[in-house]
Amino acid sequence: MSNIFVYTDVNEYDVIDGVNHYIPVIVFENIHGYTLCKSGEKAGSLPYYWGTTRKECQDRCNKMNEEMMFSKEDVLRIISSSMRAHKDVTL
C-alpha cells in the first residue's frame, strides 16, 4: 500500500446553523476511494472544517498539497490513480 496522499474537496459538508462547513478528504495513491477527514468515526467525533464554501476548502487543500511538495500535476496523477484502482483495493 502506498502512503502517498493528497487532500481535495468532494463536496462533503455539515450544515451548522444553516451554514455549510466543508470537510476535506484524503486520497491515497493507487487506493480506491477517499477518506473523509474526521477525528474518528465514533459518535460525536468532530470533522476538520476547511471553509464555508467549496472554493475555500479546495484552496486550503491546494495549499496543504503544495506544502507537501506536490505539484498540481502530481495531485491529478494521484487522484487519477485512485479512480483507476480496483474497488477491492481499499484501506
Buried (B, 14 or more C-beta within 10 A) or exposed (E): EEEBBBBBBBEBBEEEEEEBBBBBBBBBBBBBBBBEBBEEEEEEEEBBBBBBEBEBBBBBBBEBBEEEEBEEEBBEBBBEBBEEBEEEEEE
